[in-house]
Amino acid sequence: MRIVHCSDIHYGTEDPAMVAGFVRCVRELSPDLVVASGDFTMAGRHAEYRAAAAMLGSLSTPVLAVPGNHDLPVYNLVERFVSPLRRYRRHLGPVARDAFVGGPAALLGLNSARPWGLSFNWSHGRLSASQVRRADAFFEKHAGRPFKALVVHHPFQVPEDLPGFRTIGNGDAMLEVLARHGVRAVLAGHLHRQFQISRTLTLDSGARDVVLVQVSTLCSRRARDQANGFVVLDVQGSDAELTEHLWDGSRFAEGNRSPLGDAQS
């Protein structure tokens, strides 16, 4: 099974050449699933959402998506507080799902974006206790699928050289659930930084590894210190091989390839 994982498309700051290059690349790769881990828009505008929905619909493959903090309305505060995901559901609901079960895989997407927070920076993410329980029930139900993954927007680990970012709220409780159910990976974005790192959790049954897979911004001009890109996971049983695809100025070229869980920077 082949999964393409992208994030932080940010329509409103997108490079059209990168968008077109991604669509071409996905069609050539012929994945079984595209995972898009949030920030489809820059400010949650309807026009940005329409563009994102049209692009995802053109891929002709199932899409699992979750919202990011930029997908909540920025300029309509009433809507942001009263119905923060209304635009997301209206535009992306017809072309994306929040869970996928097929072949060897079971993937669950959860919304970690919040309309406000107890700080001046409302971009930080959090998982609720009910979402932890939902993940517990979902992965219990699909225990027979060898490859299991959680999809969220916000990271479970933040590199030291990215000040101002926070790890996802209630992340430790979620990681314990994931490890207990043998969930192999967490697919996330937000940092505009591409890397993978294993977290080892010690349970009564022994040590379990959960691999945190972060991807760069797909096609926004707001890249930080890495090229725009995405990753491909070729799933084999309970494991996978991960291949980077990075923008080289004209196309998304294949880069590093490694087993899922091998440390990368």
Secondary structure, 3 states (H helix, E strand, C coil): CEEEEECCCCECCECHHHHHHHHHHHHHHCCCEEEECCCCECCCCHHHHHHHHHHHHCCCCCEEECCCHHHCCCCCHHHHHHCCCHHHHHHHCCCCECEEEECCEEEEECCCCCCCCCCCCCCCCECCHHHHHHHHHHHHHCCCCCEEEEECCCCCCCCCCCCCCCCCECHHHHHHHHHHCCCCEEEECCCCCCEEEEEEEEECCEEEEEEEEECCCCCECCCCCCCCEEEEEEEECCEEEEEEEEECCCCEEEEEEEECCCCCC
